[in-house]
Amino acid sequence: MKPGLSFGKDSVGMAKSDIKNRMKQLRIYESDLVESFARSGGPGGQNVNKVSTAVTLRHLPSGISVTVQDSRSQAMNRKLARERLLDAVETTRKARRAAEIAEREKARRRKSPRPPALKRKILESKRKRGELKKQRTKIQL
């Protein structure tokens, strides 16, 4: 073993606690997740043909589904699927929140009265337009 490298707490163990913390923060529970396995394709040799390493993870309340078959290891694919599902749920929630804020701001702008200076400017431009149109009328002989 090289100096400086320690395997007391491996990165996978830390990643599990990180995933658990994110799930807790996003209020996603294991009971809300449905996990299914299938044989994956692509590189991986005989292992991917014999072992169900592809993982499909579905979050029932939101309906978001993620399929991962990046690794030859089912455990690694399960971890990746959870990370990607958390990213997808977080992105969806942020997008929904941004849309709500935009809608609220749009309604606020629509309801707010025009400033008096802008109102005067609009009325003046309407008067000028009316004068211009009056000049186009036919002259009676």
C-alpha positions as CSV (number, residue, x, y, z in Angstrom):
1,M,0.0,0.0,0.0
2,K,1.3,3.4,-1.0
3,P,1.9,6.0,1.8
4,G,-0.8,8.7,1.9
5,L,-3.6,6.3,0.9
6,S,-5.9,5.1,3.6
7,F,-8.7,2.6,3.2
8,G,-10.2,2.9,6.7
9,K,-13.3,4.7,5.3
10,D,-13.6,4.0,1.6
11,S,-15.1,6.5,-0.8
12,V,-18.1,4.3,-1.4
13,G,-19.0,4.4,2.3
14,M,-18.7,8.1,2.3
15,A,-20.8,8.3,-0.8
16,K,-23.6,6.2,0.8
17,S,-23.8,8.7,3.7
18,D,-23.8,11.6,1.3
19,I,-26.6,10.0,-0.7
20,K,-28.6,9.3,2.6
21,N,-28.1,13.0,3.6
22,R,-29.3,14.2,0.2
23,M,-32.3,11.9,0.3
24,K,-33.2,13.2,3.8
25,Q,-32.8,16.8,2.7
26,L,-35.0,16.3,-0.4
27,R,-37.5,14.2,1.7
28,I,-37.2,11.2,-0.5
29,Y,-37.7,7.9,1.3
30,E,-36.6,4.4,0.4
31,S,-40.2,3.3,0.6
32,D,-41.0,5.7,-2.3
33,L,-38.4,4.1,-4.6
34,V,-39.1,1.1,-6.8
35,E,-35.9,-0.7,-8.0
36,S,-35.8,-3.2,-10.8
37,F,-32.9,-5.0,-12.4
38,A,-32.3,-6.3,-15.9
39,R,-29.4,-7.6,-18.0
40,S,-27.5,-4.7,-19.4
41,G,-25.8,-4.6,-22.8
42,G,-22.6,-3.1,-24.1
43,P,-19.1,-3.7,-22.8
44,G,-18.6,-5.9,-19.8
45,G,-18.2,-9.3,-21.4
46,Q,-19.9,-12.4,-20.2
47,N,-20.7,-10.7,-16.8
48,V,-23.3,-8.3,-18.4
49,N,-24.9,-11.2,-20.3
50,K,-25.3,-13.4,-17.2
51,V,-25.9,-11.0,-14.3
52,S,-28.7,-8.4,-14.0
53,T,-26.5,-5.4,-13.6
54,A,-28.7,-2.7,-15.2
55,V,-30.7,-0.8,-12.5
56,T,-34.0,1.1,-13.1
57,L,-35.0,3.3,-10.2
58,R,-38.4,4.9,-10.1
59,H,-39.6,7.6,-7.6
60,L,-43.3,6.9,-7.2
61,P,-44.5,10.4,-6.0
62,S,-42.9,12.3,-8.8
63,G,-42.9,9.6,-11.5
64,I,-39.2,10.2,-12.3
65,S,-37.4,7.1,-13.6
66,V,-33.7,6.6,-14.1
67,T,-31.9,3.6,-15.7
68,V,-28.2,3.0,-15.2
69,Q,-26.0,0.4,-16.9
70,D,-22.7,2.2,-16.8
71,S,-20.8,-0.3,-14.6
72,R,-20.3,-4.1,-14.5
73,S,-21.2,-4.0,-10.9
74,Q,-24.9,-4.0,-9.8
75,A,-23.9,-2.2,-6.5
76,M,-22.2,0.6,-8.4
77,N,-25.1,1.0,-10.8
78,R,-27.5,1.1,-7.8
79,K,-25.4,3.9,-6.3
80,L,-25.2,5.8,-9.6
81,A,-29.0,5.4,-10.1
82,R,-29.7,7.0,-6.7
83,E,-27.4,9.9,-7.4
84,R,-28.9,10.5,-10.8
85,L,-32.4,10.2,-9.4
86,L,-31.6,12.7,-6.7
87,D,-30.2,15.1,-9.4
88,A,-33.3,14.7,-11.5
89,V,-35.7,15.3,-8.6
90,E,-33.7,18.3,-7.5
91,T,-33.6,19.8,-11.0
92,T,-37.4,19.2,-11.4
93,R,-38.1,20.9,-8.1
94,K,-35.9,23.9,-9.0
95,A,-37.5,24.3,-12.4
96,R,-41.0,24.1,-10.8
97,R,-40.0,26.7,-8.2
98,A,-38.6,29.1,-10.8
99,A,-41.8,28.8,-12.9
100,E,-43.9,29.6,-9.8
101,I,-41.7,32.7,-9.1
102,A,-41.9,33.8,-12.7
103,E,-45.7,33.4,-12.8
104,R,-46.0,35.4,-9.5
105,E,-43.8,38.2,-10.9
106,K,-45.7,38.3,-14.1
107,A,-49.0,38.7,-12.3
108,R,-47.4,41.4,-10.1
109,R,-46.2,43.4,-13.1
110,R,-49.6,43.0,-14.8
111,K,-51.5,44.3,-11.8
112,S,-49.2,47.3,-11.0
113,P,-50.4,50.7,-12.3
114,R,-48.5,52.5,-15.0
115,P,-46.4,55.4,-13.8
116,P,-48.0,58.8,-14.6
117,A,-45.2,59.9,-16.9
118,L,-45.6,56.7,-19.0
119,K,-49.3,57.2,-19.1
120,R,-48.9,60.8,-20.4
121,K,-46.5,59.6,-23.0
122,I,-48.9,56.9,-24.3
123,L,-51.8,59.4,-24.4
124,E,-49.7,61.9,-26.3
125,S,-48.7,59.3,-28.9
126,K,-52.3,58.3,-29.3
127,R,-53.3,62.0,-29.9
128,K,-50.6,62.3,-32.5
129,R,-51.7,59.1,-34.2
130,G,-55.3,60.4,-34.2
131,E,-54.3,63.7,-35.8
132,L,-52.3,61.8,-38.5
133,K,-55.4,59.7,-39.3
134,K,-57.7,62.7,-39.5
135,Q,-55.4,64.2,-42.2
136,R,-56.1,61.1,-44.3
137,T,-59.8,61.6,-44.6
138,K,-61.3,62.4,-48.0
139,I,-61.9,66.0,-48.9
140,Q,-65.5,66.8,-50.0
141,L,-65.8,69.0,-53.0
